[in-house]
Amino acid sequence: MLEVLRSGQLSLGPMGERFEREFAAWLGVEDVVMTSSGTTALHLGVRMLGWGEGDEVVTSPFSFVASANCLLYEGAKPVFVDVEEETLDIDPAAAAAAAGERTVGLLPVHIFGYPAAMPELEALAVEHGLGILEDACEALGAVDSEGRKVGARGNLATFAFYANKQMTTGEGGMIVPRGPEEAARLRSERNQGRAVDMGWLDHDRLGFNYRLSDLAAALGVAQVEKLGSLLDRRAAVAQMYSERLGSIEGMRTPIPGRGSEVRSWFVYTVRLPQGVDRDATIARLAERGVASKAYLPCIHLFPHLRELGYREGQFPVAEAAAADSLALPFFPAMSEAQVDRVCQELTAALGQG
């Protein structure tokens, strides 16, 4: 950070290039392009794939709203399908059933850091000639069923560095291009449509102010250096939670992995026992000094997406998860005593203490 301040170049400088270089090396890809947020990375990915007016893209209703909004920005329609019960990721069979004449792409979300079934989705994309944009904004460090890091399969893929993510730059994002030409275009579009070798007021395409400052990039460089330990610590906190909550009758804790799949722990979200009033549980926890959150709502039920014809009951697995999921306090520096207290208070709030 001091290096950037002393340089006098707070944006479009060498620290941003260093951040991209070191992040790409960590992920095991040739190149990445940093952006101002995960949402802006998704938007640039939609544009790169040429998805627009009249196009349909199959995606998940159990997600943060940005994964649908990025399609709406360009006039494309999100076509939601249900999710898998265990992973809460998009169900490949449901995606296959939804693919129609106007379908141009798939936008899988690696929800809560769990890797989506990419081999199956890629096979579907090949069969129907579809583009793929991976929303890995919650999944930095996850490993898929073929042992690859999420985001490193050769598809356009996005990451986010908001304050609650596995690593942070305060705000910020990254997109993985599929080759040098895409990387050059992405760098231009994030910078008002200006090519790297053009003058400050020259522009040869439509672009956006989606840059990330060198100050934020300096944070990113420091975070990449300790990313392994950050991921390990989050996994350790998650394990402590799972060990303690396993004794609560009817509680469903998130799976850490399956086969070669490994979750990257973004949040720790449980499914409450059937019949439990989630909102009342949140209120009781708050009275005991423990913050918790209903996480996530189904985005197809937001007003601007209902306008596309979506209604309750269309995606029962996703809607059930949205109704009983509860996010508990979760951060890398969380101590065993803090986890113990949360679990004790949750047990009491459920009347099982």
C-alpha positions as CSV (number, residue, x, y, z in Angstrom):
1,M,0.0,0.0,0.0
2,L,2.8,2.4,0.9
3,E,4.6,1.5,-2.3
4,V,1.5,2.6,-4.3
5,L,1.1,5.8,-2.3
6,R,4.8,6.7,-2.7
7,S,4.7,6.0,-6.4
8,G,2.0,8.6,-7.1
9,Q,0.2,6.2,-9.5
10,L,-3.0,5.2,-7.8
11,S,-4.7,3.5,-10.8
12,L,-3.7,1.7,-14.0
13,G,-0.2,1.2,-12.6
14,P,2.2,-1.6,-12.0
15,M,0.5,-2.9,-8.8
16,G,-2.6,-3.8,-10.7
17,E,-0.5,-5.7,-13.2
18,R,1.3,-7.5,-10.4
19,F,-2.0,-8.4,-8.7
20,E,-3.3,-9.9,-12.0
21,R,0.0,-11.8,-12.5
22,E,0.1,-13.3,-9.0
23,F,-3.6,-14.2,-8.9
24,A,-3.3,-16.0,-12.3
25,A,-0.3,-17.9,-11.0
26,W,-2.1,-18.9,-7.9
27,L,-5.2,-20.1,-9.9
28,G,-3.0,-21.8,-12.5
29,V,-4.2,-19.9,-15.5
30,E,-2.4,-17.9,-18.2
31,D,-4.1,-14.5,-17.5
32,V,-6.8,-12.8,-15.5
33,V,-8.3,-9.3,-15.7
34,M,-9.2,-7.4,-12.5
35,T,-12.4,-5.4,-12.3
36,S,-14.2,-3.2,-9.8
37,S,-16.4,-6.0,-8.5
38,G,-17.6,-9.5,-9.2
39,T,-20.8,-8.0,-10.7
40,T,-18.8,-6.0,-13.3
41,A,-16.7,-9.0,-14.1
42,L,-20.0,-10.9,-14.8
43,H,-21.3,-8.1,-17.0
44,L,-18.1,-8.1,-19.0
45,G,-18.3,-11.9,-19.4
46,V,-21.9,-11.6,-20.7
47,R,-20.8,-9.1,-23.3
48,M,-17.8,-11.2,-24.2
49,L,-20.1,-14.1,-25.0
50,G,-22.4,-11.9,-27.0
51,W,-25.5,-12.7,-25.0
52,G,-28.1,-10.1,-25.6
53,E,-31.7,-9.2,-26.6
54,G,-33.9,-12.3,-27.2
55,D,-31.3,-14.7,-25.8
56,E,-32.0,-17.1,-23.0
57,V,-29.4,-18.2,-20.5
58,V,-30.0,-21.1,-18.1
59,T,-28.9,-20.3,-14.5
60,S,-29.8,-20.8,-10.8
61,P,-32.5,-19.1,-8.8
62,F,-30.6,-19.8,-5.6
63,S,-27.9,-17.1,-5.9
64,F,-27.0,-13.5,-5.2
65,V,-29.0,-11.4,-7.6
66,A,-26.0,-10.2,-9.6
67,S,-25.9,-13.5,-11.5
68,A,-29.3,-12.7,-13.0
69,N,-28.9,-8.9,-13.2
70,C,-25.8,-9.2,-15.4
71,L,-27.9,-10.9,-18.1
72,L,-30.6,-8.2,-17.8
73,Y,-28.1,-5.5,-18.3
74,E,-27.7,-6.8,-21.9
75,G,-31.3,-7.7,-22.5
76,A,-30.8,-11.4,-22.2
77,K,-33.3,-13.5,-20.2
78,P,-32.3,-15.6,-17.2
79,V,-34.0,-19.0,-17.5
80,F,-34.0,-20.4,-13.9
81,V,-33.9,-24.1,-13.2
82,D,-33.9,-26.0,-9.9
83,V,-30.8,-26.9,-7.9
84,E,-29.4,-30.2,-6.4
85,E,-30.5,-31.0,-2.9
86,E,-27.1,-31.7,-1.5
87,T,-24.9,-29.0,-3.1
88,L,-27.6,-26.4,-3.9
89,D,-25.8,-25.9,-7.2
90,I,-27.6,-25.9,-10.6
91,D,-29.0,-29.4,-11.4
92,P,-27.5,-30.5,-14.8
93,A,-30.6,-32.6,-15.6
94,A,-32.9,-29.6,-15.0
95,A,-30.6,-27.5,-17.1
96,A,-30.7,-30.0,-20.0
97,A,-34.5,-30.0,-19.8
98,A,-34.7,-26.2,-20.0
99,A,-32.4,-25.8,-23.0
100,G,-34.5,-24.6,-26.0
101,E,-34.2,-22.9,-29.3
102,R,-33.4,-19.5,-27.8
103,T,-30.9,-20.9,-25.3
104,V,-27.4,-19.5,-25.9
105,G,-25.6,-20.2,-22.7
106,L,-25.2,-21.6,-19.2
107,L,-24.4,-19.5,-16.1
108,P,-23.7,-21.9,-13.3
109,V,-23.2,-20.4,-9.8
110,H,-20.7,-22.2,-7.5
111,I,-23.0,-21.4,-4.5
112,F,-21.6,-21.0,-1.0
113,G,-18.2,-22.1,-2.4
114,Y,-19.3,-25.6,-3.6
115,P,-18.1,-26.5,-7.1
116,A,-20.9,-27.0,-9.6
117,A,-21.1,-30.1,-11.8
118,M,-18.9,-28.6,-14.6
119,P,-18.1,-31.7,-16.6
120,E,-21.8,-32.5,-17.0
121,L,-22.6,-28.8,-17.8
122,E,-19.8,-28.6,-20.3
123,A,-21.1,-31.7,-22.0
124,L,-24.5,-30.1,-22.3
125,A,-22.9,-26.9,-23.6
126,V,-21.1,-28.9,-26.3
127,E,-24.2,-30.8,-27.3
128,H,-26.3,-27.6,-27.7
129,G,-23.5,-25.2,-28.8
130,L,-23.8,-23.0,-25.7
131,G,-21.4,-20.6,-24.1
132,I,-20.5,-20.9,-20.4
133,L,-19.9,-18.1,-17.9
134,E,-19.0,-19.4,-14.4
135,D,-20.0,-17.4,-11.4
136,A,-17.2,-18.4,-9.0
137,C,-17.6,-15.3,-6.9
138,E,-18.1,-17.3,-3.8
139,A,-15.8,-20.2,-4.6
140,L,-12.2,-19.1,-4.7
141,G,-10.1,-22.1,-3.8
142,A,-12.8,-24.7,-4.4
143,V,-11.8,-27.9,-6.3
144,D,-14.1,-29.7,-8.8
145,S,-14.9,-33.3,-9.4
146,E,-11.9,-33.6,-11.8
147,G,-9.5,-32.2,-9.2
148,R,-9.2,-28.7,-10.9
149,K,-9.5,-25.4,-9.2
150,V,-12.8,-23.7,-9.9
151,G,-12.3,-21.1,-12.5
152,A,-9.4,-22.8,-14.2
153,R,-11.3,-25.1,-16.6
154,G,-10.9,-22.8,-19.6
155,N,-14.3,-21.2,-19.4
156,L,-14.9,-17.5,-18.8
157,A,-15.1,-17.4,-15.0
158,T,-15.5,-14.6,-12.4
159,F,-14.4,-14.0,-8.9
160,A,-15.3,-11.3,-6.3
161,F,-13.3,-9.7,-3.5
162,Y,-15.9,-8.0,-1.4
163,A,-15.2,-7.8,2.3
164,N,-16.9,-11.1,3.2
165,K,-15.2,-13.2,0.5
166,Q,-12.3,-15.7,1.0
167,M,-9.9,-12.8,0.1
168,T,-10.7,-9.2,-0.2
169,T,-9.7,-5.9,-1.8
170,G,-12.6,-4.1,-0.1
171,E,-14.5,-4.1,-3.4
172,G,-13.1,-5.8,-6.5
173,G,-13.4,-8.7,-8.9
174,M,-11.6,-10.7,-11.5
175,I,-12.5,-12.4,-14.8
176,V,-10.6,-15.3,-16.4
177,P,-10.3,-14.8,-20.2
178,R,-10.1,-17.7,-22.7
179,G,-7.1,-16.3,-24.5
180,P,-5.0,-13.1,-25.2
181,E,-7.5,-11.5,-27.5
182,E,-10.3,-11.8,-24.9
183,A,-7.9,-10.4,-22.3
184,A,-7.1,-7.4,-24.4
185,R,-10.8,-6.7,-25.1
186,L,-11.7,-7.1,-21.4
187,R,-9.0,-4.7,-20.4
188,S,-10.3,-2.2,-22.9
189,E,-13.9,-2.5,-21.9
190,R,-13.2,-2.1,-18.2
191,N,-11.4,1.1,-19.0
192,Q,-14.0,3.1,-21.0
193,G,-13.2,1.2,-24.3
194,R,-9.6,2.4,-24.5
195,A,-6.9,0.0,-25.7
196,V,-3.7,-0.2,-23.7
197,D,-1.7,1.6,-26.3
198,M,-4.2,4.4,-26.9
199,G,-4.2,8.0,-25.6
200,W,-6.2,9.0,-22.5
201,L,-9.1,10.4,-24.6
202,D,-9.1,7.9,-27.4
203,H,-11.7,5.1,-27.4
204,D,-12.4,2.5,-30.1
205,R,-15.3,0.7,-28.5
206,L,-18.1,1.0,-25.9
207,G,-16.6,0.6,-22.5
208,F,-17.2,1.1,-18.8
209,N,-15.5,2.5,-15.7
210,Y,-14.9,-1.0,-14.2
211,R,-11.3,-0.4,-13.2
212,L,-9.9,-1.4,-9.8
213,S,-7.4,1.1,-8.2
214,D,-3.8,0.2,-7.5
215,L,-4.5,0.8,-3.8
216,A,-7.1,-2.0,-3.9
217,A,-4.7,-4.1,-6.0
218,A,-2.0,-3.7,-3.3
219,L,-4.5,-5.3,-0.8
220,G,-5.1,-8.1,-3.3
221,V,-1.3,-8.8,-3.6
222,A,-1.0,-9.1,0.1
223,Q,-4.1,-11.3,0.3
224,V,-2.9,-13.7,-2.4
225,E,0.3,-14.1,-0.5
226,K,-1.6,-15.6,2.5
227,L,-4.5,-17.0,0.6
228,G,-3.6,-20.6,1.4
229,S,-3.7,-19.9,5.2
230,L,-6.9,-17.9,4.9
231,L,-8.6,-20.8,3.2
232,D,-7.2,-23.3,5.7
233,R,-8.5,-21.2,8.6
234,R,-12.0,-20.9,7.2
235,A,-12.1,-24.7,6.7
236,A,-11.0,-25.2,10.3
237,V,-13.8,-22.9,11.6
238,A,-16.3,-24.8,9.4
239,Q,-15.1,-28.1,10.8
240,M,-15.5,-26.9,14.4
241,Y,-19.1,-25.8,13.6
242,S,-19.9,-29.1,11.9
243,E,-18.6,-31.2,14.8
244,R,-20.6,-29.2,17.3
245,L,-23.9,-28.9,15.4
246,G,-24.1,-32.6,14.4
247,S,-25.8,-33.4,17.7
248,I,-28.7,-31.1,17.0
249,E,-31.7,-33.2,16.0
250,G,-32.8,-32.5,12.4
251,M,-30.0,-30.0,11.7
252,R,-28.4,-30.2,8.2
253,T,-24.9,-28.9,8.0
254,P,-23.1,-28.2,4.7
255,I,-21.0,-30.9,3.2
256,P,-17.2,-30.0,2.9
257,G,-16.8,-32.1,-0.2
258,R,-17.7,-35.2,-2.1
259,G,-15.2,-37.5,-4.0
260,S,-12.6,-35.1,-5.4
261,E,-14.8,-32.1,-4.8
262,V,-13.7,-29.6,-2.1
263,R,-15.8,-26.7,-0.9
264,S,-14.2,-23.3,-0.4
265,W,-15.8,-22.0,2.7
266,F,-17.4,-18.6,1.9
267,V,-20.2,-18.7,4.6
268,Y,-21.3,-21.3,7.1
269,T,-25.0,-21.9,6.4
270,V,-27.1,-24.6,8.0
271,R,-30.5,-25.9,7.1
272,L,-32.7,-25.7,10.2
273,P,-34.8,-28.7,11.4
274,Q,-38.2,-29.1,9.6
275,G,-40.9,-27.1,11.3
276,V,-38.6,-24.6,13.0
277,D,-39.5,-20.9,12.6
278,R,-36.4,-19.5,11.0
279,D,-37.3,-15.8,11.6
280,A,-38.1,-16.5,15.3
281,T,-34.8,-18.4,15.6
282,I,-32.9,-15.3,14.2
283,A,-34.7,-13.1,16.7
284,R,-33.9,-15.4,19.6
285,L,-30.2,-15.5,18.6
286,A,-30.2,-11.7,18.3
287,E,-31.5,-11.5,21.9
288,R,-28.6,-13.6,23.0
289,G,-26.1,-11.4,21.2
290,V,-25.5,-13.7,18.1
291,A,-26.0,-12.2,14.7
292,S,-27.4,-14.6,12.0
293,K,-29.1,-14.1,8.7
294,A,-31.6,-15.7,6.3
295,Y,-29.4,-16.7,3.4
296,L,-30.2,-16.8,0.5
297,P,-33.7,-15.8,-0.8
298,C,-34.6,-17.2,-4.2
299,I,-33.9,-14.4,-6.7
300,H,-36.7,-15.4,-9.1
301,L,-39.2,-14.1,-6.6
302,F,-37.7,-10.6,-6.6
303,P,-40.2,-8.1,-8.2
304,H,-38.1,-7.3,-11.3
305,L,-37.7,-11.0,-12.0
306,R,-41.3,-11.9,-11.3
307,E,-42.0,-9.6,-14.2
308,L,-40.5,-12.4,-16.4
309,G,-43.3,-14.7,-15.3
310,Y,-41.7,-16.4,-12.3
311,R,-43.8,-17.5,-9.3
312,E,-43.6,-19.4,-6.1
313,G,-43.5,-23.2,-6.4
314,Q,-41.6,-23.4,-9.6
315,F,-38.3,-24.6,-8.1
316,P,-39.1,-26.6,-4.9
317,V,-35.6,-27.5,-3.9
318,A,-34.3,-24.0,-4.2
319,E,-37.3,-22.5,-2.5
320,A,-37.1,-25.0,0.4
321,A,-33.4,-24.1,0.9
322,A,-34.3,-20.4,0.9
323,A,-37.0,-21.0,3.5
324,D,-34.8,-22.8,6.1
325,S,-31.2,-21.8,5.5
326,L,-29.5,-19.8,8.2
327,A,-26.1,-18.2,8.0
328,L,-24.1,-18.2,11.2
329,P,-21.2,-15.9,12.2
330,F,-18.2,-17.0,10.2
331,F,-14.7,-15.4,9.6
332,P,-11.1,-16.7,9.5
333,A,-10.1,-15.3,12.9
334,M,-13.1,-16.9,14.7
335,S,-11.9,-18.7,17.9
336,E,-13.1,-22.1,19.2
337,A,-14.7,-20.3,22.1
338,Q,-16.7,-18.1,19.8
339,V,-17.9,-21.1,17.8
340,D,-18.8,-22.8,21.0
341,R,-20.9,-19.9,22.1
342,V,-22.7,-19.6,18.8
343,C,-23.5,-23.3,18.9
344,Q,-24.7,-23.2,22.5
345,E,-27.0,-20.3,21.8
346,L,-28.3,-21.9,18.6
347,T,-29.1,-25.1,20.5
348,A,-30.9,-23.0,23.2
349,A,-32.8,-21.0,20.6
350,L,-34.0,-24.2,19.1
351,G,-35.2,-25.5,22.5
352,Q,-32.7,-28.4,22.5
353,G,-30.4,-27.0,25.2
